Amino acid sequence: MSRRFAAPLDAVDTADGAVSAGGTRIEAVKRIVADDPYLGGHYPDFTIYPGVFTIESVHQTVRRWAAERYGPGTAVELTSIASVSFAAPLLPGDTMSIGCDMTSQDDPSSVRVKARCHRADGALAARMTLGLRIDREGGHDDA
């Protein structure tokens, strides 16, 4: 069975974006909740939000923005991880702020996303550069 997203993980609580001449800026928030089922087994004596879920949070941020901009049939697929760095743990009770700067690539359906994820105390939790493909089925043709 193939899935386009990691269900049932809801890796973003809110997302909002703005398009400018230089690209697109998307911001999102994820609250790390202690009783979420995916946290229990990740370091049982020191529960942290898994790094792969931080990547998924950035992916879902772009996916939510794309669905709002181009319509619910829009698919956003991760094509590459150019870099990723985890700087501080995200613990139950933390709120992660996600800031994504998205720019188009040579292929109009390909975008490059530079993301920085911060905890509510301002500490950088992660930074990454991802390649994503946006399939705008049923959506608009403009970027």
Helices and strands as residue ranges (DSSP letters): E 14-20, E 23-31, H 51-70, E 75-86, E 95-104, E 110-119, E 124-135
